[in-house]
Amino acid sequence: MALKKPVHRRSNLSTLSESIQDLLQTYRIESKFDATQLTSSWERLMGVPISKRTRRLFVKKGKLYVELTSPALKHELTLSKSKILDIFDKEFGKKMIDDIIFI
């Protein structure tokens, strides 16, 4: 009796990452997922001192709004806006937001 070789159907297989990405696109929630990912990474990417002076953080229409408790920090971060955008782009591997507004 000859043994049958298992049939491999690799053409229909996808990685978990690809499946999740397809799901987010299908339900049109990719931008909300990205916004949540960005805001939850704020402390890790910017550091504890900046995070402690951050009162509120949200994304609206492709812009990250950051409410700070320190006017001096607001000025400093405004001058470093392009560096911060680069940090986000490198961390997530894609352009998550177009601009940062410090309020």
Contact map, one row per residue, 1 for C-alpha under 8 A:
1110000000000000000000000000000000000000000000000000000000000000000000000000000000000000000000000000000
1111000000000000000000000000000000000000000000000000000000000000000000000000000000000000000000000000000
1111100000000000000000000000000000000000000000000000000000000000000000000000000000000000000000000000000
0111110000000000000000000000000000000000000000000000000000000000000000000000000000000000000000000000000
0011111000000000000000000000000000000000000000000000000000000000000000000000000000000000000000000000000
0001111100000000000000000000000000000000000000000000000000000000000000000000000000000000000000000000000
0000111110000000000000000000000000000000000000000000000000000000000000000000000000000000000000000000000
0000011111000000000000000000000000000000000000000000000000000000000000000000000000000000000000000000000
0000001111111000000000000000000000000000000000000000000000000000000000000000000000000000000000000000000
0000000111111000000000000000000000000000000000000000000000000000000000000000000000000000000000000000000
0000000011111000000000000000000000000000000000000000000000000000000000000000000000000000000000000000000
0000000011111100000000000000000000000000000000000000000000000000000000000000000000000000000000000000000
0000000011111110000000000000000000000000000000000000000000000000000000000000000000000000000000000000000
0000000000011111011000000000000000000000000000000000000000000000000000000000000000000000000000000000000
0000000000001111111000000000000000000000000000000000000000000000000000000000000000000000000000000000000
0000000000000111111100000000000000000000000000000000000000000000000000000000000000000000000000000000000
0000000000000011111110000000000000000000000000000000000000000000000000000000000000000000000000000000000
0000000000000111111111000000000000000000000000000000000000000000000000000000000000000000000000000000000
0000000000000111111111100000000000000000000000000000000000000000000000000000000000000000000000000000000
0000000000000001111111110000000000000000000000000000000000000000000000000000000000000000000000000000000
0000000000000000111111111000010000000000000000000000000000000000000000000000000000000000000000000000000
0000000000000000011111111100000000000000000000000000000000000000000000000000000000000000000000000000000
0000000000000000001111111110000000000000000000000000000000000000000000000000000000000000000000000000000
0000000000000000000111111111110010000000000000000000000000000000000000000000000000000000000000000000000
0000000000000000000011111111110000000000000000000000000000000000000000000000000000000000000000000000000
0000000000000000000001111111100000000000000000000000000000000000000000000000000000000000000000000000000
0000000000000000000000111111110000000000000000000000000000000000000000000000000000000000000000000000000
0000000000000000000000011111111000000000000000000000000000000000000000000000000000000000000000000000000
0000000000000000000000011111111110000000000000000000000000000000000000000000000000000000000000000000000
0000000000000000000010011011111111000000000000000000000000000000000000000000000000000000000000000000000
0000000000000000000000000001111111100000000000000000000000000000000000000000000000000000000000000000000
0000000000000000000000000000111111110000000000000000000000000000000000000000000000000000000000000000000
0000000000000000000000010000111111111000000000000000000000000000000000000000000000000000000000000000000
0000000000000000000000000000011111111100000000000000000000000000000000000000000000000000000000010000000
0000000000000000000000000000001111111110000000000000000001100000000000000000000000000000000000010000000
0000000000000000000000000000000111111111000000000000000000000000000000000000000000000000000000000000000
0000000000000000000000000000000011111111100000000000000000000000000000000000000000000000000000000000000
0000000000000000000000000000000001111111110000000000000000000000000000000000000000000001000000010000000
0000000000000000000000000000000000111111110000000000000011100000000000000000000000000000000000000000000
0000000000000000000000000000000000011111111000000000000000000000000000000000000000000000000000000000000
0000000000000000000000000000000000001111111110000000000000000000000000000000000000000000000000000000000
0000000000000000000000000000000000000111111111100010000000000000000000000000000000000000000000000000000
0000000000000000000000000000000000000001111111110110000000000000000000000000000000000000000000000000000
0000000000000000000000000000000000000000111111110000000000000000000000000000000000000000000000000000000
0000000000000000000000000000000000000000111111100000000000000000000000000000000000000010000000000000000
0000000000000000000000000000000000000000011111110110000000000000000000000000000000000000000000000000000
0000000000000000000000000000000000000000011111111110000000000000000000000000000000000000000000000000000
0000000000000000000000000000000000000000001101111111000000000000000000000000000000000000000000000000000
0000000000000000000000000000000000000000000000111111100000000000000000000000000000000000000000000000000
0000000000000000000000000000000000000000001001111111110000000000000000001000000000000000000000000000000
0000000000000000000000000000000000000000011001111111110000000000000000000000000000000000000000000000000
0000000000000000000000000000000000000000000000011111111000000000000000000000000000000000000000000000000
0000000000000000000000000000000000000000000000001111111000000000000111000000000000000000000000000000000
0000000000000000000000000000000000000000000000000111111110000000011110000000000000000000000000000000000
0000000000000000000000000000000000000000000000000001111110000000011110000000000000000000000000000000000
0000000000000000000000000000000000000000000000000000011111000000111100000000000000000000000000000000000
0000000000000000000000000000000000000010000000000000011111100001111000000000000000000000000000000000000
0000000000000000000000000000000000100010000000000000000111110001110000000000000000000000000000000000000
0000000000000000000000000000000000100010000000000000000011111111100000000000000000000000000000000000000
0000000000000000000000000000000000000000000000000000000001111111100000000000000000000000000000000000000
0000000000000000000000000000000000000000000000000000000000111110000000000000000000000000000000000000000
0000000000000000000000000000000000000000000000000000000000111111000000000000000000000000000000011110000
0000000000000000000000000000000000000000000000000000000000111111100000000000000000000000000000001111100
0000000000000000000000000000000000000000000000000000000011110111110000000000000000000000000000001011100
0000000000000000000000000000000000000000000000000000000111110011111000000000000000000000000000000001111
0000000000000000000000000000000000000000000000000000011111000001111100000000000000000000000000000001111
0000000000000000000000000000000000000000000000000000011110000000111110000000000000000000000000000000011
0000000000000000000000000000000000000000000000000000111100000000011111101100000000000000000000000000011
0000000000000000000000000000000000000000000000000000111000000000001111100000000000000000000000000000000
0000000000000000000000000000000000000000000000000000100000000000000111111100000000000000000000000000000
0000000000000000000000000000000000000000000000000000000000000000000111111110000000000000000000000000000
0000000000000000000000000000000000000000000000000000000000000000000001111111000000000000000000000000000
0000000000000000000000000000000000000000000000000100000000000000000101111111100000000000000000000000000
0000000000000000000000000000000000000000000000000000000000000000000101111111110000000000000000000000011
0000000000000000000000000000000000000000000000000000000000000000000000111111111000000000000000000000000
0000000000000000000000000000000000000000000000000000000000000000000000011111111100000000000000000000000
0000000000000000000000000000000000000000000000000000000000000000000000001111111110000000000000000000010
0000000000000000000000000000000000000000000000000000000000000000000000000111111110000000000000000000010
0000000000000000000000000000000000000000000000000000000000000000000000000011111110000000000000000000000
0000000000000000000000000000000000000000000000000000000000000000000000000001111111110000000000000000000
0000000000000000000000000000000000000000000000000000000000000000000000000000111111111000000000000001000
0000000000000000000000000000000000000000000000000000000000000000000000000000000111111100000000000000000
0000000000000000000000000000000000000000000000000000000000000000000000000000000111111110000000000000000
0000000000000000000000000000000000000000000000000000000000000000000000000000000111111111000000000000000
0000000000000000000000000000000000000000000000000000000000000000000000000000000011111111100000001011000
0000000000000000000000000000000000000000000000000000000000000000000000000000000001111111110000000000000
0000000000000000000000000000000000000000000010000000000000000000000000000000000000111111111000000000000
0000000000000000000000000000000000000100000000000000000000000000000000000000000000011111111100110000000
0000000000000000000000000000000000000000000000000000000000000000000000000000000000001111111111110000000
0000000000000000000000000000000000000000000000000000000000000000000000000000000000000111111111000000000
0000000000000000000000000000000000000000000000000000000000000000000000000000000000000011111110000000000
0000000000000000000000000000000000000000000000000000000000000000000000000000000000000001111111110000000
0000000000000000000000000000000000000000000000000000000000000000000000000000000000000000111111100000000
0000000000000000000000000000000000000000000000000000000000000000000000000000000000000000110111110000000
0000000000000000000000000000000000000000000000000000000000000000000000000000000000000001100111111100000
0000000000000000000000000000000001100100000000000000000000000100000000000000000000000001100101111100000
0000000000000000000000000000000000000000000000000000000000000111000000000000000000001000000000111111000
0000000000000000000000000000000000000000000000000000000000000110000000000000000000000000000000111111000
0000000000000000000000000000000000000000000000000000000000000111000000000000000000001000000000001111100
0000000000000000000000000000000000000000000000000000000000000011110000000000000010001000000000001111110
0000000000000000000000000000000000000000000000000000000000000011110000000000000000000000000000000011111
0000000000000000000000000000000000000000000000000000000000000000111100000100110000000000000000000001111
0000000000000000000000000000000000000000000000000000000000000000111100000100000000000000000000000000111
